[in-house]
């Protein structure tokens, strides 16, 4: 009897549950993955603490397009979990302490040996951050800020309650109380408008919360005056065609995660120049992010 020849498929389709495929993540690939995740957050494809099916499909497609790599979905989920774990550890390390310096050469916190010894006793898993800080912090803040329980950072979009660290810092107890009252009133008014238009309102409100979160994370850094995320996004929504909830506004939220983009926008000053700059950046980024 002759031997039956086996027909091998040179390009087998990856199973979404195939954990045997080895994924090698370069720093650039990790950044591309994070950017794809942030895009899906802004599109509303992470309604709870996880992406929906459409969100994962979009992330996979974006990653493959920008890297030429294709992994089964389980590999993306594993990377999400790993990044989330590192992000939680980083935030535990920083805690609520203020006045910490920054080591530009190492890209991590600049503090005394005594501080590091004390903190690593409390959070031993953060030892790797002593020599090199966490990459892509701004992106990770948006990905995980409202999904991870890290003490006072715990929050979910469906809770309807602002976490304490999302409140805008103010000077003086009286002004702080007034601002918190305004926040509560704003939240109540949004929920009191019923289902009509509720999705768009909630998306806009959640974007505002995200901006608050990232701004607080970056508050220790020196910035061009008026170039914080909050300041820039408040300016953006005054531009023609960039009203809150519009595609251009959502693109701006993506573009102005980068400090240098915000500073250039502020330096231009004139509204028509700022609008031209924003539209040009949106064109470069690609409007396909918001057509799904």
C-alpha positions as CSV (number, residue, x, y, z in Angstrom):
1,X,0.0,0.0,0.0
2,X,1.2,3.5,-0.8
3,X,1.6,6.1,1.9
4,X,-1.1,8.7,2.0
5,X,0.4,12.1,1.5
6,X,-0.4,14.8,4.0
7,X,-1.5,18.2,2.7
8,X,-0.1,20.9,4.8
9,X,-1.5,24.4,4.8
10,X,1.5,26.8,4.7
11,X,-0.6,29.6,6.1
12,X,-3.0,28.1,8.7
13,X,-5.5,30.5,10.1
14,X,-4.8,31.4,13.7
15,X,-7.3,30.1,16.2
16,X,-8.5,32.8,18.6
17,X,-7.9,30.4,21.5
18,X,-4.5,29.1,20.3
19,X,-2.1,29.7,23.2
20,X,0.8,27.9,21.6
21,X,1.6,30.8,19.3
22,X,4.5,32.8,20.7
23,X,4.0,36.5,20.8
24,X,7.1,38.7,20.9
25,X,6.2,42.2,22.0
26,X,8.6,45.0,21.1
27,X,8.3,48.4,22.9
28,X,6.9,49.9,19.6
29,X,4.3,47.0,19.3
30,X,3.2,47.5,22.9
31,X,2.7,51.2,22.2
32,X,0.7,50.4,19.1
33,X,-1.5,48.0,21.1
34,X,-2.1,50.6,23.8
35,X,-3.0,53.2,21.2
36,X,-5.5,50.8,19.6
37,X,-7.0,50.1,23.0
38,X,-7.4,53.8,23.7
39,X,-9.1,54.3,20.4
40,X,-11.7,51.6,21.3
41,X,-12.2,53.2,24.8
42,X,-13.1,56.5,23.0
43,X,-15.4,54.7,20.6
44,X,-17.3,53.3,23.6
45,X,-16.3,49.7,22.9
46,X,-15.3,49.1,26.5
47,X,-18.7,49.5,28.1
48,X,-17.6,47.8,31.4
49,X,-14.2,46.6,32.5
50,X,-13.6,44.7,29.3
51,X,-13.9,45.4,25.5
52,X,-16.9,44.0,23.7
53,X,-16.4,41.7,20.7
54,X,-16.3,44.6,18.2
55,X,-13.7,46.4,20.3
56,X,-11.4,43.3,20.2
57,X,-11.9,42.9,16.5
58,X,-10.9,46.5,15.9
59,X,-7.9,46.2,18.1
60,X,-6.7,43.1,16.3
61,X,-7.2,44.7,12.9
62,X,-5.4,47.9,13.9
63,X,-2.5,46.0,15.4
64,X,-2.1,43.8,12.3
65,X,-2.3,46.8,10.0
66,X,0.3,48.8,11.9
67,X,2.7,45.9,12.7
68,X,2.2,43.2,10.1
69,X,1.8,40.8,13.1
70,X,-1.3,38.6,13.7
71,X,-1.8,37.0,17.1
72,X,-4.8,35.0,18.4
73,X,-7.1,37.1,20.6
74,X,-5.9,35.3,23.8
75,X,-2.5,36.9,23.3
76,X,-3.9,40.4,23.2
77,X,-5.9,39.6,26.3
78,X,-2.8,38.3,28.1
79,X,-1.0,41.5,27.2
80,X,-3.9,43.6,28.5
81,X,-3.8,41.7,31.8
82,X,0.0,42.1,32.1
83,X,-0.1,45.9,31.4
84,X,-2.9,46.3,33.8
85,X,-0.9,44.5,36.5
86,X,2.1,46.7,35.9
87,X,-0.1,49.8,35.9
88,X,-1.6,48.9,39.3
89,X,1.8,48.2,40.7
90,X,3.1,51.6,39.4
91,X,0.2,53.5,41.0
92,X,0.7,51.6,44.3
93,X,4.3,52.7,44.2
94,X,3.4,56.3,43.7
95,X,0.5,56.2,46.0
96,X,-0.9,59.6,47.0
97,X,2.5,61.2,47.6
98,X,3.2,64.6,46.1
99,X,6.5,66.4,45.4
100,X,8.3,63.5,43.9
101,X,11.0,64.2,41.4
102,X,11.6,62.7,38.0
103,X,14.8,61.0,36.8
104,X,14.9,61.9,33.0
105,X,17.8,59.5,32.3
106,X,16.1,56.5,33.8
107,X,12.5,57.6,33.1
108,X,11.4,56.9,36.6
109,X,10.8,58.5,40.0
110,X,13.7,60.4,41.5
111,X,13.7,59.8,45.2
112,X,16.1,59.0,48.0
113,X,17.3,55.5,48.8
114,X,15.4,55.7,52.0
115,X,12.2,56.4,50.1
116,X,12.8,53.5,47.7
117,X,13.6,51.1,50.4
118,X,10.5,52.0,52.3
119,X,8.2,51.8,49.2
120,X,9.7,48.5,48.0
121,X,9.0,47.0,51.4
122,X,5.4,48.0,50.9
123,X,5.2,47.1,47.2
124,X,8.1,44.6,46.5
125,X,6.8,43.8,43.0
126,X,7.6,47.5,42.0
127,X,11.4,46.8,42.3
128,X,11.7,46.8,38.5
129,X,10.6,50.4,38.4
130,X,13.6,51.6,40.4
131,X,15.8,51.5,37.3
132,X,13.2,52.2,34.6
133,X,9.7,53.6,35.0
134,X,6.4,52.4,33.4
135,X,6.2,53.1,29.7
136,X,3.1,54.6,28.0
137,X,1.7,55.9,31.3
138,X,-0.8,58.3,29.7
139,X,-2.2,55.6,27.5
140,X,-2.5,53.1,30.4
141,X,-4.2,55.7,32.5
142,X,-7.0,55.9,29.9
143,X,-7.1,52.1,29.4
144,X,-7.3,51.2,33.1
145,X,-8.2,54.3,35.2
146,X,-11.9,53.4,35.4
147,X,-11.5,49.6,35.5
148,X,-9.0,48.7,38.1
149,X,-9.4,48.7,41.9
150,X,-6.3,50.4,43.3
151,X,-7.6,51.8,46.5
152,X,-9.1,55.3,45.8
153,X,-8.7,54.7,42.0
154,X,-11.6,52.2,41.9
155,X,-14.5,53.2,39.6
156,X,-16.7,51.7,36.8
157,X,-18.6,53.7,34.2
158,X,-22.0,52.2,35.3
159,X,-21.5,53.4,38.9
160,X,-22.8,56.9,38.3
161,X,-20.5,58.2,41.1
162,X,-17.3,60.2,40.6
163,X,-14.3,58.7,42.5
164,X,-12.6,61.2,44.8
165,X,-9.4,61.5,42.8
166,X,-11.3,62.5,39.7
167,X,-12.4,65.8,41.5
168,X,-10.5,68.8,40.2
169,X,-7.9,70.0,42.8
170,X,-8.8,73.4,44.3
171,X,-7.4,75.8,46.8
172,X,-9.3,76.3,50.0
173,X,-11.9,74.1,51.6
174,X,-14.7,76.4,50.7
175,X,-13.9,76.4,47.0
176,X,-13.4,72.6,47.1
177,X,-16.8,72.1,48.6
178,X,-18.4,74.3,45.9
179,X,-16.6,72.5,43.1
180,X,-17.7,69.1,44.4
181,X,-21.2,70.3,44.6
182,X,-21.1,71.4,41.0
183,X,-19.7,68.0,40.0
184,X,-22.6,66.2,41.8
185,X,-25.1,68.6,40.2
186,X,-23.6,68.0,36.8
187,X,-23.7,64.2,37.2
188,X,-27.3,64.3,38.5
189,X,-28.5,66.5,35.6
190,X,-27.0,64.0,33.1
191,X,-28.7,61.0,34.6
192,X,-31.9,62.9,35.0
193,X,-32.3,63.6,31.3
194,X,-33.6,60.1,30.6
195,X,-32.6,57.7,27.9
196,X,-32.9,60.1,24.9
197,X,-29.3,61.1,24.0
198,X,-28.0,59.4,27.1
199,X,-25.3,57.5,25.3
200,X,-23.7,60.6,23.8
201,X,-24.0,62.5,27.0
202,X,-22.4,59.7,29.0
203,X,-19.5,59.4,26.5
204,X,-18.8,63.1,26.7
205,X,-18.9,63.0,30.5
206,X,-16.6,59.9,30.6
207,X,-14.1,61.7,28.3
208,X,-14.2,64.6,30.7
209,X,-13.4,62.2,33.6
210,X,-10.5,60.6,31.5
211,X,-9.1,64.1,30.9
212,X,-9.2,64.8,34.6
213,X,-7.5,61.5,35.4
214,X,-4.6,62.0,33.0
215,X,-4.1,65.6,34.0
216,X,-3.8,64.7,37.6
217,X,-1.3,62.0,36.7
218,X,0.8,64.7,34.9
219,X,0.3,67.5,37.3
220,X,3.8,67.2,38.7
221,X,5.4,67.9,35.3
222,X,6.2,71.4,34.1
223,X,4.0,72.3,31.1
224,X,3.5,75.2,28.7
225,X,1.0,77.4,30.5
226,X,-2.5,76.4,29.5
227,X,-1.4,73.1,27.9
228,X,-2.9,70.7,30.4
229,X,-5.3,68.2,28.9
230,X,-8.2,69.9,30.6
231,X,-7.3,73.4,29.3
232,X,-6.7,72.2,25.8
233,X,-9.9,70.1,25.5
234,X,-11.9,73.0,26.9
235,X,-10.4,75.2,24.2
236,X,-11.0,72.5,21.5
237,X,-14.8,72.4,22.1
238,X,-15.0,76.2,21.4
239,X,-13.7,75.6,17.8
240,X,-16.1,75.4,14.9
241,X,-16.9,71.8,14.2
242,X,-15.2,70.4,17.3
243,X,-18.1,70.6,19.7
244,X,-18.2,68.0,22.5
245,X,-19.2,64.6,21.3
246,X,-18.2,65.4,17.6
247,X,-15.8,63.2,15.7
248,X,-13.2,66.0,15.6
249,X,-13.5,66.4,19.4
250,X,-13.0,62.7,19.9
251,X,-10.0,62.8,17.5
252,X,-8.6,65.7,19.6
253,X,-8.9,63.6,22.7
254,X,-6.7,61.0,21.0
255,X,-4.2,63.5,19.5
256,X,-3.7,65.6,22.7
257,X,-2.7,62.7,24.8
258,X,0.8,63.8,23.6
259,X,2.2,66.7,25.5
260,X,4.1,68.2,22.5
261,X,0.9,68.3,20.5
262,X,-0.9,70.2,23.2
263,X,1.9,72.7,23.6
264,X,2.1,73.4,19.9
265,X,-1.7,73.8,19.8
266,X,-1.5,76.4,22.7
267,X,1.4,78.3,21.2
268,X,-0.6,78.9,18.0
269,X,-3.1,81.0,20.0
270,X,-5.3,82.1,17.1
271,X,-8.5,80.0,16.9
272,X,-8.3,79.6,13.1
273,X,-4.7,78.4,13.3
274,X,-5.5,76.0,16.1
275,X,-8.4,74.6,14.1
276,X,-6.2,74.1,11.0
277,X,-3.6,72.4,13.2
278,X,-6.2,70.1,14.7
279,X,-7.7,69.2,11.4
280,X,-4.3,68.4,9.9
281,X,-3.4,66.2,12.8
282,X,-6.7,64.4,12.6
283,X,-6.1,63.8,8.9
284,X,-2.7,62.4,9.6
285,X,-4.1,60.2,12.4
286,X,-6.8,58.8,10.1
287,X,-10.5,59.4,10.5
288,X,-11.2,55.7,10.1
289,X,-10.8,55.4,13.9
290,X,-14.4,56.7,14.3
291,X,-16.2,55.2,11.3
292,X,-16.7,51.8,12.8
